[in-house]
């Protein structure tokens, strides 16, 4: 920097003030643009990658649970003409859940943190389907069915749970990264934005005193634009942060939790049928009891009450089986009339599904609102601060001309 600029005379001081103010505006532009770009990228990752991956992992766990539940229904229906409609329905749902599982696995294969776990689920599912096919073609033998359901519960579902946990951890990590950008944005607004406003105000005051004139319109405009930018940028950072945090806490997290509980409900309901198929094996009675405790503790009240109703039907079925009335137990389990197990479980599942969909919709709405609030967030700072920088030489040009 030339030495004459640093000398204590009016043109030099005016040029120095102008240079410092323009430099502060440029620094604010760079910092704020980087922050807003980072926030937008993290919101994009949440909406297009992390949240969908978490939802897919939750859906995979649910589909696998229902897949095995439908196998139980198929085996119970057997070749009975009376239960033919139940068998057809279960076969259709088994195929539908199978397609759902395959679709989820393909999506997770390219997005999961550990693709080896996805491949392990695929391999296990291949063996599971083979065992199910053998069980369906030889319904009198329980060995293949036992191998299939044990494989699902001891190997496949634990791996699916791991994928679900990994996706939830990734989602938390993206939220933390977004929070870091927001903290950096607050620092930029306070430090660089405060410095810019301070310099603009100080330059305005100094020029008014030094030249004994009224306030400079160009500097007033630059100060106003800077203040508007700082307030709007701070508002955008705060709004999208609160909106997405609320969407996660009130929408996405409950949605993922309810998806897991819904899958647990399907698996628990299948224990009713497993008890009958296994000739009243006590393990499935105890397993149902343990799952019921988790369901009643985690479900919202209406769904929990409906599960209690299903639990009563479950106990009636087990009592019939224990009394040797297997045919009556199967009819009560597969029947679709009010008071039958299938009807009671459908009533329960509809309650859980409705709340689950509401939570998902709430998160989607918050995500859209956050994206909308960030529209132009990387462009507006450039427009306004470019105008601020352009106004600074315009403000001091006439004053400098007086010294030529």
NORNOR-V400540 format. One record per residue. N is the residue number from 1. OMEGA is omega in whole degrees, 0 to 359 (* if undefined). Layout:
n = <N N>
omega = <OMEGA OMEGA>
This chain:
n = <1 2 3 4 5 6 7 8 9 10 11 12 13 14 15 16 17 18 19 20 21 22 23 24 25 26 27 28 29 30 31 32 33 34 35 36 37 38 39 40 41 42 43 44 45 46 47 48 49 50 51 52 53 54 55 56 57 58 59 60 61 62 63 64 65 66 67 68 69 70 71 72 73 74 75 76 77 78 79 80 81 82 83 84 85 86 87 88 89 90 91 92 93 94 95 96 97 98 99 100 101 102 103 104 105 106 107 108 109 110 111 112 113 114 115 116 117 118 119 120 121 122 123 124 125 126 127 128 129 130 131 132 133 134 135 136 137 138 139 140 141 142 143 144 145 146 147 148 149 150 151 152 153 154 155 156 157 158 159 160 161 162 163 164 165 166 167 168 169 170 171 172 173 174 175 176 177 178 179 180 181 182 183 184 185 186 187 188 189 190 191 192 193 194 195 196 197 198 199 200 201 202 203 204 205 206 207 208 209 210 211 212 213 214 215 216 217 218 219 220 221 222 223 224 225 226 227 228 229 230 231 232 233 234 235 236 237 238 239 240 241 242 243 244 245 246 247 248 249 250 251 252 253 254 255 256 257 258 259 260 261 262 263 264 265 266 267 268 269 270 271 272 273 274 275 276 277 278 279 280 281 282 283 284 285 286 287 288 289 290 291 292 293 294 295 296 297 298 299 300 301 302 303 304 305 306 307 308 309 310 311 312 313 314 315 316 317 318 319 320 321 322 323 324 325 326 327 328 329 330 331 332 333 334 335 336 337 338 339 340 341 342 343 344 345 346 347 348 349 350 351 352 353 354 355 356 357 358 359 360 361 362 363 364 365 366 367 368 369 370 371 372 373 374 375 376 377 378 379 380 381 382 383 384 385 386 387 388 389 390 391 392 393 394 395 396 397 398 399 400 401 402 403 404>
omega = <181 183 184 178 182 180 185 170 194 181 181 179 179 177 180 177 181 181 180 181 178 178 177 179 179 179 178 179 181 182 183 178 179 181 182 177 178 179 179 180 180 176 177 180 178 186 187 184 190 181 176 178 178 179 179 179 177 180 178 181 179 183 178 180 181 178 181 177 180 176 179 179 181 182 179 180 178 180 183 177 181 183 183 181 177 179 180 179 180 178 178 179 178 178 180 178 177 176 179 178 181 179 180 180 178 178 182 183 182 184 184 180 181 180 179 178 177 179 178 176 179 180 179 180 177 179 180 181 177 180 178 178 179 180 182 179 177 188 180 182 181 185 182 178 179 179 182 184 176 178 181 187 183 183 188 181 175 176 176 176 177 177 179 179 179 180 177 177 178 179 177 180 179 177 178 178 178 177 177 177 180 176 177 178 178 179 179 181 182 186 184 178 177 179 180 179 179 180 179 180 180 178 178 180 183 179 180 180 186 185 177 180 177 183 183 183 182 178 175 179 179 179 180 179 180 179 178 180 182 180 182 179 177 179 179 179 181 184 182 177 180 182 181 176 176 178 177 186 184 184 189 181 175 179 180 178 180 176 177 179 177 177 178 177 177 181 179 179 178 177 176 178 179 179 180 182 185 181 173 177 187 181 184 173 181 180 177 181 179 179 179 178 179 181 182 178 187 185 171 191 182 180 179 179 179 176 176 177 179 180 178 177 178 181 177 179 180 179 177 179 180 180 179 181 186 182 178 180 180 179 179 181 187 183 183 177 176 183 176 185 182 178 181 180 178 178 176 184 178 179 180 182 180 179 179 179 178 180 178 179 179 177 180 179 179 179 178 180 179 178 180 181 181 178 180 184 178 181 184 177 180 180 185 183 172 176 179 180 180 181 183 177 177 182 185 186 182 181 178 181 180 183 178 *>
